[in-house]
Amino acid sequence: MFEGWDAVVLARAQFAFTMSFHIVFPAFSIGLASYLAVLEALWLWTGREVFINLFNYWLKIFAVAFGMGVVSGIVMSYQFGTNWSAFSDKTGPVIGPLMAYEVLTAFFLEAGFLGVMLFGLERVGHRLHFLATLMVAVGTLISAFWILSANSWMQTPAGYAINADGQFIAADWFKVIFNPSFPYRLVHMVLAAYLTTALVVGAVGAFHLLRDPHLAGPRVMFSMAMWMATLVAPIQIFAGDQHGLNTLEHQPVKIMAMEGHFHSHPHGAPLILFGWPDQAAGKVKYAIEVPKLGSLVLKHSLDAPMAGLDTVPRENWPPVAITFWSFRIMVGMGLLMLGLGLLSLWARWRGTLYHSRLLLMFAIAMAPSGFIAVLAGWITTETGRQPFTVYGLLRTVDSASPLAAPAVASSLIAFIMVYFAVFGAGVIYMLRMMAAAPHHGEQGPSGDTPARAAGITPAQGRA
Amino acid sequence: MMTAAIDIATVWAFIIAFAVFVYVVMDGFDLGLGILFPLFPKKSDRDVIMNSVAPVWDGNETWLVLGGGGLMAAFPLAYAVLMPALYTPMIAMLIGLIFRGVAFEFRWRTRPSERNRWDIPFFSGSLLAALAQGVALGAILQGVHVEARHYAGGWWDWLTPFSILTGIAVVIGYALLGATWLVMKTDGPLRDKAYHLSWFLLFAMIGAIGAVSIATPFLHIQYTQRWFSWPGIVLTAPVPIAVAVVTALLLRSLARKRDYQPFFLTLTLFALSYAGLGISMWPYIVPQSITIWQAASPENSQIFMLFGVAVLIPLILGYTGWAYYVFRGKVEAGSGYH
């Protein structure tokens, strides 16, 4: 079985599948960790019970999301070796240390303080517990720093040399870490994580407000989430635009694919809104386009010339249709988030924030929009840099492990079955927790389970 | 040839070995608890067993990520050769770790009627991960087929009687760590049962160490020379002697019911076995084909990381120790149950 399959295509499918599942959990837990830190700070500062109730409510959900992020992340850290060994041998000296630093500065910090954060409130006191929550939140951000630096180096390699064994080696670590696309990608991804979390929190709040608009907890979380959407969605759109200009400078071929520019336009390129990119024919079918707007957006001039894919050898073309459409899905989600933020601002001004059925229903419908945008965005950037793993330098086909197709096909099938069963169950458990409204005397993760250690009755004195 | 020169690749070999050993120390007992799960059918016992590691399990597994990430960074060639060679055991281990890892959180999120739903995944995931790690160890020791800078064997090369033996040995060892952990962390009938299991598992462990020790020299003539000829024997002879002494101490601590001793003595037994493996492999990182110097990253990569390791590992050990300290002491059933 599978003898006739292409092992590299299977390895790419496996990486895409496991990565897509994995990114969903960190995207949620980066934002949620910061949100928990804010809730605990507000509780310590104001002493209002609603904040500790919300903290405990989201902490239980965080525990499940974080656990799934950890186990799906271990898979990623070994998959470079198992399935992309040629890549690992060649790039290990450069991106290996970045990932090692991620483990040393972020993973240990998160894992070391997570136990105290989840189960330790009554054991260590409020201040130390808050410190633990802060460490976990900071850990998630440090983790994003290193892994996005590594990814960005693969997109826009800098500060490297190549040794006699054909390995990339660092010539300048500062240039490696702060490579040209890194600051843009970091800002764009962290904001995406915050928005993703805010949209989930907002949807859960809206869901409970729809049944009873007077619930204290859901009101607080809905209001906080809508402020995030109002303020951060426009910032994110601006950050995304800046990232796009950076990509135009360093990976122009990716922009050609995102825009569907098969042909060069010496006198101003159109903005193709929709259409079907036909890779073989080298044109966008059924295109709906606005003349010259593409040049205006990307070059800030109506008549600026723009090169198209016809200036690039065909073997260096990324898959245009996927890049083109995933980009439009991401942008569409971003515009919907902006709309939600503006609508909530209007409702807030009118005094109907917690009552407007239209707004509440819209917020519920937007629950998955952050995840969809994150996935679509990553598909855009990862597909758009094909056919390379290290942009312009190392081709994807030359990066894979020397494995037989049946080996990779078997593991791919195993991952698909296990991921859907395990993470499907996890998502159901999270949805169940979200379906119950946060209430007076909400317990943390240790409250509804037997005690974690002797002589301690967690949270009893607090309820 | 053993060389006394301390260079940066040697330092990194010890750092990676240290990370893997800390992983074995920390995740070994919690995988062992999963392996022993079917022997504790009572729900309340299972709750206590899970709770005794719930606050620390993902810190424990982080050392495995450091082992993998560190290997890629410091010895990319070894990582690139070994991972495809160990493809099936590695994938099996990852899948095992997924099942058992999520069980810690999922167990408390099920409805009461479905509470046992994650017990079987917790047990089988732990068993699979432990077995796969042991098999991987055996597969590394017996060596892999390397051509140029690539693994050149098939995807079932790892499967031999020797790798099965090391797989079983690791399962037994982790189970013993789990049993002695329970002796330390629990009370009453649960602890008594753990004592009982520890006896049985200790004898099994001694048998397994013996079997692996006898089989290893037959894999390669180099292993035989390392262990039984001058001057290697000066270094190697104390290892089996120390194993015998620690075993005797372990038997005594079990007989006298010193709750805190068996766990740490078992760890010592692991450390000695690990040192034995190190003596066999040195200076190869892929036995008989790639030495640590051939696999090493350029010096500037290794030095760049060494700064981080020097500062951060002590810090990590510090706050990890603090987390264990916060959750110190015996775990009781039912207290705090609402």
Interface residues (C-beta under 8 A of the other chain):
Chain A: K60 A63 V64 F66 G67 M68 V70 V71 S72 G73 I74 V75 S77 Y78 F80 G81 T82 N83 S85 A86 S88 D89 K90 T91 G92 P93 V94 G96 P97 M99 A100 Y101 E102 V103 L104 T105 F107 F108 L109 A111 G112 F113 L114 G115 V116 L118 F119 G120 R123 V124 N163 D165 Q167 I169 A170 W173 S401 P402 L403 A404 P406 A407 S411 A414 F415 V418 V422 A425 G426 Y429 R432 M433 Q443 P445 S446 G447 D448 T449 P450 A451 R452 A453 A454 G455 I456 T457 P458 Q460
Chain B: S44 D47 V48 N51 A54 P55 V56 D58 G59 E61 T62 L64 V65 L66 G68 G69 G70 L71 M72 A73 A74 P76 L77 Y79 A80 V81 L82 M83 P84 L86 Y87 T88 M90 I91 L94 I95 L97 I98 F99 G101 V102 F104 E105 F106 W108 R109 T110 P121 R149 H150 Y151 A152 G154 W155 S297 P298 N300 S301 F304 M305 G308 V309 L312 I313 I316 Y319 T320 W322 A323 V326 F327 R328 G329 K330 V331 E332 A333 G334 S335 G336 Y337 H338
